[in-house]
Amino acid sequence: MHTEDTPPGYYGTRDVARALGIKPASVRLIVHRGQLRRTAGTERHPLYAAEDVAALLAKRTERSAA
């Protein structure tokens, strides 16, 4: 799921979007709402911690199953 230039333990915006089944623009909205935070990278190319993405995915899966 990682691109070659993404360090281990992190996901880029496209990777997060793919994992959550949403568009990259929606990832930016999730960040803006405080549901996910940037942990590395640059303003233009943010990176997100894998554990934060996994927690968000679990939360969304749990919510959709309920």
N, C-alpha and C positions, 0 to 999 in steps of 0.2 A: 504494500500500500504506500510505502514511502517512495518519494522520488530520490534520485541518486544524490542530490545535493542537500537533502534534509538529514540532519544528524539523527542518530538512533534515539528513540524515546520522544520524538516530536513528530507532529503532523503539520503539513502546510494547509492552507485554506481549501484547496481542491481535494486533498485527502480527507479532511474533515467532512466536507460536503458529500463526498462519495460514501463515507462510512455512515452518515446520518440519512442519506437518501434525499438530500436537498441541494439547492443551487448554491454556488459560492456567495452570492449576494445575501442569501439567508444566513450564512455563517456570520457575516458582518453584523446582521441584525441581532443574532444571538449574543454576539460580543457586546454590542451596544446595550442590550438589555441586562447584561451582567450575568448571563447564564454560563458563559465561557470566557476565559481571559487569556490574553496573549502572554506567553511566558518567555519568548525569545524571538529572534529574528529582527526585522526592521519594520518600520511603519508601513512600507509598501509590500513587504513580504513577511507577514507575521508567522510565528510558529506557535503551536499549541501543544502542551504536555500530553503525552499519550494517556496517562492516567485520568486527566481531566476530560478528555474526549470519551474514554471508556465509561466514566461515571455519568456523563451526560447521555450517552447512548443507553446505558442501563436505566436511567431515569425515564427517558422517552419510551423505551420498550415497556417498562413497568406501567407507565401511564396509559399506553395504548392497549395493554392487556386488561386493564381494569374496567 
